[in-house]
Amino acid sequence: MPPALYLDLTASLRPLLDELHQAPERFQTWDAHLELVAAGGLVVVKTKREKGVVDSLFWGRAPKATENQQLPEATAYAAIDRFLGLGAHLALADALPEGAVLDEAYPHCAVKLSCRKKGAPKSLALSMVFIGFNDETDAMAYADRAGGSLPLTTTRPLKGEKLHEWR
């Protein structure tokens, strides 16, 4: 079965994260943890609002560096936004098998997000690992090369215990 593409989901996630960054007052609560690995570097966004208190941390590591450094909030969100703006995305359906690693030539981002906008009847939650590509052709070629070694999502919506689309 061919892998499922996630351009629609990442396209809807992008403005939500932008709104969270630009207008956090529109949200009652949120808990976001995003880890992007791209070009050998790492960008991490951790932000949470609970009981009216906001706690945020933005950090990263340059390629081949050993030390993490604090990043400006705008820089961290811009890196995530660039990733979500890529032309195609695949997603893992489960944890990687022991010993398996994702190809560093392709950016990948773990997203764990729950949020509730003010006035919304319930919270939304998403927990996924995306792999980004320039276009659908690149994504399908990557999936063919990976064969069965990576647990790529083949059916949507993804509804696993740990990884899941919006619920």
C-alpha positions as CSV (number, residue, x, y, z in Angstrom):
1,M,0.0,0.0,0.0
2,P,1.4,3.4,-0.9
3,P,2.3,5.8,1.9
4,A,-0.1,8.6,2.8
5,L,0.8,12.2,2.0
6,Y,0.2,14.9,4.6
7,L,0.3,18.2,2.7
8,D,-3.3,19.0,3.8
9,L,-2.6,18.4,7.5
10,T,0.7,20.3,7.5
11,A,-0.9,23.1,5.5
12,S,-3.6,23.5,8.3
13,L,-1.0,23.1,11.1
14,R,1.1,26.0,9.7
15,P,-1.4,28.8,10.2
16,L,-2.4,27.4,13.6
17,L,1.2,27.5,14.8
18,D,1.5,31.0,13.3
19,E,-1.6,32.1,15.3
20,L,-0.2,30.6,18.4
21,H,3.0,32.5,17.9
22,Q,1.5,35.8,16.8
23,A,-1.8,35.9,18.8
24,P,-1.5,33.6,21.9
25,E,-4.3,35.5,23.6
26,R,-6.7,33.7,21.3
27,F,-5.9,30.4,23.1
28,Q,-7.2,29.3,26.5
29,T,-4.5,26.6,26.9
30,W,-1.8,25.0,24.8
31,D,1.0,22.6,25.1
32,A,3.4,22.5,22.1
33,H,6.6,20.5,21.7
34,L,8.2,20.5,18.3
35,E,11.6,19.1,17.4
36,L,12.9,19.8,13.9
37,V,16.1,18.1,12.6
38,A,17.2,19.7,9.3
39,A,20.6,19.9,7.6
40,G,22.3,18.4,10.6
41,G,20.9,21.0,13.0
42,L,18.2,20.9,15.6
43,V,15.5,23.4,16.5
44,V,13.2,22.8,19.5
45,V,10.0,24.8,20.4
46,K,8.5,24.1,23.8
47,T,5.7,26.3,25.0
48,K,2.9,25.8,27.3
49,R,0.0,27.8,28.8
50,E,-1.7,26.3,31.8
51,K,-3.8,28.1,34.4
52,G,-3.0,31.4,32.8
53,V,0.8,31.0,33.1
54,V,3.0,30.7,29.9
55,D,6.2,28.9,30.0
56,S,8.3,28.8,26.8
57,L,11.8,27.6,25.7
58,F,13.3,27.9,22.3
59,W,16.7,26.3,21.6
60,G,18.7,24.6,19.0
61,R,22.0,23.2,17.9
62,A,24.0,24.1,14.8
63,P,25.2,21.3,12.5
64,K,28.1,19.4,13.9
65,A,27.9,21.4,17.2
66,T,27.8,19.7,20.6
67,E,26.3,22.6,22.6
68,N,22.7,23.6,22.6
69,Q,22.0,27.4,22.4
70,Q,18.9,29.4,23.2
71,L,17.2,30.7,20.1
72,P,15.0,33.8,19.6
73,E,11.3,32.7,19.5
74,A,10.9,34.2,15.9
75,T,13.9,32.2,14.6
76,A,12.6,28.9,16.1
77,Y,9.1,29.5,14.7
78,A,10.5,30.5,11.3
79,A,12.4,27.2,11.0
80,I,9.3,25.2,11.8
81,D,7.3,27.3,9.3
82,R,9.8,26.6,6.5
83,F,9.6,22.9,7.2
84,L,5.8,22.9,7.1
85,G,5.9,24.9,3.9
86,L,7.7,22.1,2.0
87,G,5.9,20.6,-1.0
88,A,5.2,17.2,0.5
89,H,5.2,15.3,3.9
90,L,5.1,11.7,4.9
91,A,4.5,10.6,8.5
92,L,5.6,7.7,10.7
93,A,2.8,5.5,11.8
94,D,4.7,4.1,14.8
95,A,8.0,4.4,16.6
96,L,11.1,3.6,14.6
97,P,12.2,0.0,15.0
98,E,15.3,-0.5,17.2
99,G,18.4,0.6,15.4
100,A,16.6,2.4,12.6
101,V,17.3,6.1,12.0
102,L,15.7,8.7,9.7
103,D,17.9,9.8,6.8
104,E,19.5,13.1,7.8
105,A,19.3,14.3,4.2
106,Y,15.6,14.8,4.7
107,P,14.3,17.2,7.4
108,H,11.9,15.6,9.9
109,C,9.9,17.1,12.7
110,A,8.2,15.6,15.7
111,V,5.1,17.5,16.6
112,K,3.2,17.1,19.9
113,L,0.5,19.7,20.2
114,S,-2.6,20.2,22.2
115,C,-4.5,23.4,22.2
116,R,-7.9,24.9,23.0
117,K,-9.0,28.2,21.5
118,K,-11.0,30.5,23.7
119,G,-14.7,29.6,23.3
120,A,-13.9,26.3,21.7
121,P,-16.0,23.3,23.0
122,K,-12.9,21.1,23.4
123,S,-9.2,20.8,22.9
124,L,-7.5,19.5,19.9
125,A,-4.5,17.1,20.1
126,L,-1.9,16.0,17.5
127,S,1.1,13.8,17.9
128,M,3.1,12.9,14.8
129,V,6.5,12.7,13.2
130,F,6.7,14.2,9.7
131,I,9.4,13.9,7.1
132,G,9.6,16.8,4.6
133,F,10.3,16.7,0.9
134,N,10.4,19.2,-2.0
135,D,7.5,17.5,-3.8
136,E,5.4,14.4,-4.0
137,T,7.8,12.7,-6.4
138,D,10.7,13.0,-3.9
139,A,8.4,11.7,-1.1
140,M,7.4,8.6,-3.1
141,A,11.0,7.9,-4.2
142,Y,12.0,8.1,-0.5
143,A,9.2,5.7,0.5
144,D,10.3,3.2,-2.2
145,R,13.9,3.3,-1.0
146,A,12.8,2.9,2.6
147,G,10.8,-0.2,1.6
148,G,9.4,-1.8,4.8
149,S,12.2,-0.5,7.0
150,L,10.3,2.6,8.2
151,P,6.7,2.4,9.6
152,L,5.3,5.0,7.2
153,T,1.6,5.8,7.5
154,T,-0.4,4.2,4.7
155,T,-4.0,5.0,5.8
156,R,-5.5,8.1,7.1
157,P,-6.5,9.3,9.6
158,L,-3.7,8.0,11.8
159,K,-5.1,6.8,15.1
160,G,-2.4,5.1,17.1
161,E,-1.9,5.2,20.9
162,K,1.1,7.4,20.8
163,L,1.0,8.9,17.3
164,H,-2.3,10.3,16.0
165,E,-3.8,13.0,13.8
166,W,-6.2,15.6,15.3
167,R,-8.5,14.2,17.9
